Amino acid sequence: MIMFCACGQKAIVDDGYCKACFLEHFEQTVTETIERFQLIQSSDRVAVAVSGGKDSLTILYLLKKWGYAVTALCVDEGIAGYRDHTLADAQKFCQQQNIPLIITSFKELFGFTLDEQYQGGSACLTCGVLRRYALNKYAQKFDKIVTGHNLDDEVQSILMNFFKGNLALAAGLGPVSGTTDGLFTQRVKPLYFCTEKEVRTYAFLMNFEVSYNECPYARESFRFQVQHALNNTFTRQEKLNLARNFLQLLPALKHRLPESTVRHCQQCGEISRGELCKACVLLKVSSPPIEGNV
Amino acid sequence: MVTVHIDRGNLYQALDFVGTVQGLCRQLTLNPEEVLVVRRGELLVGEDQIENTDEIKILYVLSGG
């Protein structure tokens, strides 16, 4: 039986929208998220953390379309056969859309690529800590860092933190994270209520030229297990319910687990929640990880 | 025969199949939450019918790390 949209056109997604209505619905969801959580002001200087994948290019495209002052910020971790492709996609996209692009790399900042540093086990912890370090460093002259995190990413993070007993980390989730004390640039997630499938659908319908590669390290991660368990078990609505209910609990969680004071890392001088930032702890360095650059 | 091209791994498969998109996903052991199904450049929904002469593209939703 053919499924039709409320407008009378043939549906192209299981929620019953035709192409035009889906595009409108998707963009409206993102707009409402930005407005409801006051994610971005029209005067903000916005850095969009771009990987070159569908999520980050989609939000970069939309913010540019809506007139925000966006700059794309890309961190090349040095993952052969993966990041080189997505980086090329990001460069091409930014050129086509006339968006300024800043590229930095682990090699430039830390002296090694992720591939060179990898010694087995999960690469995601190292990658995540160093990526955040790089983004924080380059985003200090911006008012907001926008990330392409979608509903699936968020629901996975909520469950991962609960499974691992990291309530303090869970308290840092939500559409807005980070403090407003002037040291951290706030991170915001306008795709918070869009599923990964919806973002992929939008990118497909908009003919974005994006590589749909999988990071070679992804399958070793805890996130990979949680992602597939969720997709095999829960519907879009159930994921949405989980995120919405979590947002209702979030103020209580933040109240019980107040965020630690933000300070400067004693070794590298970058912003940190402890005496040493996580990057310095991870790298076990006795000198600043970025020579002459801190 | 239905010809299926799966973007991840650039795999091609031909199979004798008539039924819905949902049925095709089941037969190919694909999670419908994790793929888009495309025919002649158009997205299909789970209830759409697939004929035995169709050329189908399967696009993975999950990417990145």
Chai-1 contact restraints between the chains, C-beta under 6 A:
chainA,res_idxA,chainB,res_idxB,connection_type,confidence,min_distance_angstrom,max_distance_angstrom,comment,restraint_id
A,M1,B,E47,contact,1.0,0.0,6.0,A-B,restraint_1
A,M3,B,V45,contact,1.0,0.0,6.0,A-B,restraint_2
A,M3,B,E47,contact,1.0,0.0,6.0,A-B,restraint_3
A,A11,B,V45,contact,1.0,0.0,6.0,A-B,restraint_4
A,I12,B,L43,contact,1.0,0.0,6.0,A-B,restraint_5
A,D14,B,V45,contact,1.0,0.0,6.0,A-B,restraint_6
A,D14,B,G46,contact,1.0,0.0,6.0,A-B,restraint_7
A,G53,B,S63,contact,1.0,0.0,6.0,A-B,restraint_8
A,G53,B,G64,contact,1.0,0.0,6.0,A-B,restraint_9
A,E196,B,V61,contact,1.0,0.0,6.0,A-B,restraint_10
A,K197,B,V61,contact,1.0,0.0,6.0,A-B,restraint_11
A,R200,B,V61,contact,1.0,0.0,6.0,A-B,restraint_12
A,Y212,B,Y60,contact,1.0,0.0,6.0,A-B,restraint_13
A,Y212,B,S63,contact,1.0,0.0,6.0,A-B,restraint_14
A,C215,B,G65,contact,1.0,0.0,6.0,A-B,restraint_15
A,A218,B,G65,contact,1.0,0.0,6.0,A-B,restraint_16
A,N231,B,N31,contact,1.0,0.0,6.0,A-B,restraint_17
A,N231,B,E33,contact,1.0,0.0,6.0,A-B,restraint_18
A,N231,B,E34,contact,1.0,0.0,6.0,A-B,restraint_19
